[in-house]
Amino acid sequence: MTLNVFLYYFALTLFGMILLFVAFSTKKKLERNKEYISGEKPKEKDNTETQQGQNKQQLELELLLINNNTLLKILGIFDKNLKLKLLLTFFLFGVYYLFNLQDDLITLVLAGAGIFVFVILIPGMTTSSVLKRKVKKIMADLPGFVDLVAVCVQTGISIDAALKRVASDFEVLNPDLTYVMLRIIRKSEITGLSAALQDLAISLPTKEIRMFCTVLQQSLNFGSSIYSHLTQLSADIREMQLLEIEEKLGTLAAKMSIPLIVFIMFPIVILILAPGAMRVFPNVF
């Protein structure tokens, strides 16, 4: 009886907190709409206002990659909607409570806290992990893309046409790389290829992309031959990626020492000392 009364008051308090949160969010939304109507917003954000050290171009590219993938788009919408997270938390907790009516109060509180943390953290962590994997795959497929661009340039077509042709044909292998390159090509039609390549180097701040953009910009600015530079660039990128893999393999032995010590050395020490300890202290063991 006491537990039911406590749960009743707890649910009532929780419902009041939800109403208070909805009231504050509605008030904030109304104030924001008033600022938009009065012309006070939108305001330009400084570089210090960007989140997690990312600039505007990086956030824009991540948003485009998220919108280009259905799963990431759903996770992104869910991650930004706090009300939906709270509703899902209460729904999962209600389902858990229906199937575990005999649990005590401490177990219910721990289960509710675990569900809350799971619902709040998992969408953002999943989105970040998938984005990192996509960027890593783009970097892995970039040497092949550069080789194809070099072949197209060698046939006599311009750099813009070569990028567009290879990007369209590369969609089968890596649609994200195709999406990024076609976006740069569309931007180059407005601002020029040199400015578009500079934006690409800022959007994807990796060594491979910076090298690729530098080679193309030097060819555009100084009119140098691009084919030999592109083939050398693809070879350098592959060698650099191979060196990174070798570096990871070199640190693997040091990383494996921790589980070896914990799961092998300690049990062996115990197995060696246990018979002697059992003989010395027969009444203890």
N, C-alpha and C positions, 0 to 999 in steps of 0.2 A: 504493500500500500504506500509506504514512504517513497519507494523508488518511483512509482507511478506519479505521485505528486511532484517529485523532483523533476522527472522528465517533462511533466506538463508545464511547470514554471520555466524550465530550461527552453522548451520549444516556444513558449510565449515570449520570453526574453529575446530569443533568436529572431523571431518574427518581427519584434519591435526594432531590432537592429537593422534588419533588412529594409523595413519601411523607412527608417532614418537614412540609410544609405541611398535608397531610391530618391528620397526627397532632396538630399544634398546634390546628387548627380543631376536631377532635373533642374534645380536652381542654377547649378554651374552651366548647364546646357543653355538655359535661358539667358544668362549673362553673356555667354559666348555669342549667342545669336544677336543680342543687342549690340555687341562690339562690332560684329560683322555688318550690321545694318548702319551703324553710325560711322563706319569706315575706319575704325581703330585697328582692325585686323583685316587681312593677314599682315604680319610684320616680318621683316627679314631677320633671320636668325644668324647670330654670330657663329664663328667656328667653335667657340667654347661651349655652345649650346648643343652641339651634336653629341649623340649618345655613344658611349663606349669608344671614344676616340675616332669615330668614323666620320668622314666628311659627307657632304650632300650627295656627291656622285656615287659613293659606295652604297649608301642607303637606297638610292634610286635603283642601282643595279640589283641589289638584293631583293627589292620589292618587285622588280620585273621578273627575276627568276622565280620568286614565290608565285606570282600571278600566272607564270607559264606552266606551273605544275598544279594539278587538281588537288592532290593531297596536301601540298604546302599551302595552297590557297585556303583550304578548309581549316588547317591548323593555325594559319595566321589570323583568320577571322575569329576563331575560337580563342586564341591567345589574347587578342585585344578586347574581347567582350567579357568584362568581369562579371556582369549579371548572369551570363550563360554559364560561367564557371561555377558560380554559387548555386545556380539551379541544378547543375549536374552533380555537384557535391552533395546537396540535400537528397537528390534522387538516389545516388549510390548508397548514401548512408541509410536511407529509408529501406532500400532493398536488403542491405546487410542486417538491419535491425529486425526485419520481418523473418529472415531465415536464422537469426541467432537471438531469439527472445530470452533465452536462459542465461545469456552472458551478464556478468556483473557490470557495475557502472564504470569501473576503471577500464575494462576491456572495450566498452562502447566508446569511451572518450578517446582512447588510443586509436581505435579503428577510425573514428571520425577525423582525428588529426592526420592519420595516414592517408585517408582518402582526400582530405583537403590539400595536403602537400602534393600528392600525386596529380591531382587535377590542375593545380596552379603551376607546377614546375615542368611537367612532362611535355606539354605542347611547345613551349619555348625551347626546351632542350632538344626536342626532336627536330624542330625547324632549323636550329643552328647546326645540328649534326648533319642533316641532309644537305644544307647549303655548303658546308665545308667539303662534303664528299663530292658535290657537283663541281665546285671550283677545282678540287684536286683532279677530277676526271678531265676537266677542260684543259688543265695544264699538261696532263699526260697525253692528250690527243693533239696538242698544239704543234709538235714537230711534224706530224703527218700533214696537218693543215698547211704549214709553211712550205713543205715540199711540193704540195699540189699547187700552191700559189706560184712558186718558183717555176714550175713546169708551164703553167698558163702564161706567165710573163715571158718565158722564153719563146713561146709561139708568136709573140708580137702584140698581144692585147695589153691594154692599160692596167695599172694597178687596181683602179676602182672596179673595172670589169672582172679582173681576175679574182678579187676578193668576193664579189657578188656571185660569180659562177661557182667557185669552190664552196662558199658558204651554203648555197642552195643544194649542192650535191652532197654536202657533208652532214645533212640532217639525219640520214639513216644511221650514221655512226655516233654522232653526238648532237642532239637537237639543241642543247643549251649553248654550245659553242656557235652553232648556226644562228641562234637567236641573238647572241651578243654581237656577232659580226654583222648581221643584217641591220641591227640597231645602229651600229657605227656607220654603216653605209648610208642609211637614211639620214643620219645626222650630218654626214659629209655633204649631202646634197644641199644643205642649208648653210652650214658654217665652213665647209671646206674639209678636205680629208686630213690636213695637218691638225686642225683644231679637234676634229673627231678622234684622231689617234691620241692626242693629248688627254682628252676626256677618258678614253679607254684605259690609258696608263694610270689615271687617278682612280677610276672605278675598280679596277682589279690591280691592286698594288703588289704584284708578284714580280719576281725577277724575270720570268719568261716573257710576260706581257710587256714589261719595260724594254727588254731587249728587242722584241718584235716591233714595237712602236718606234724605237730609236732608229732601227735600220730603215724602216719605211720613210720616216721623216727626213733622214739624211739623203735618201734617194730623191725625195720630192724637192728638197731645198737646194741640193747641189747637182742633181741630174746624174748621179753616178749609176753604174751598172748594178742592177738589183738582183740578178739571178745568182751570181756567185755569193753575194752577201746572204741571200736567203738560204741557200744550201749550207753555207757555213754556220748560219744561225741555228738551223735545225740540228746539225751535228753537235753544236755547243750545248743546246738545250738537252739533248739526249745524254750527253756526257755529264752534264750537271745533275740531271735526275739520277743517273747511275751512281754518281759520287754520293748523293744523298742516301740512296739505298745502301751503299757500302758503309756509310757512316752509321746508319741505324743497325746494320748487322754487327758493326764493331762494338756498339754499346749493348748488344743483346747479351753478351757473356756477363757483363756487370749486372744487368737487370735480373738474369737468371740466378745469380748468387743468393738473392734474398729468399726465394722459395726453396732453394736447395738447403740453405741453413735452417729454415723454419721447419720444413717437412721431412728432411733427411738427416741432418746432423743431430738435431735434438732427439729424435726417436732412437738413433743409434747410440747416443750417449746414455739414454735411459735404459736401453736394452743391455748395455755393458755394465752399468752400475747397479741395476736392479737385483741380480742374483746375489752379489756381495752384500747389498743393503738388507736383503731378506735373511741372509745368514747371520749378520751382526745383530739385527733387531727382529728376532723371530716372533716376539709377542706383538709387534706393531703391525706386521703384514700378515 
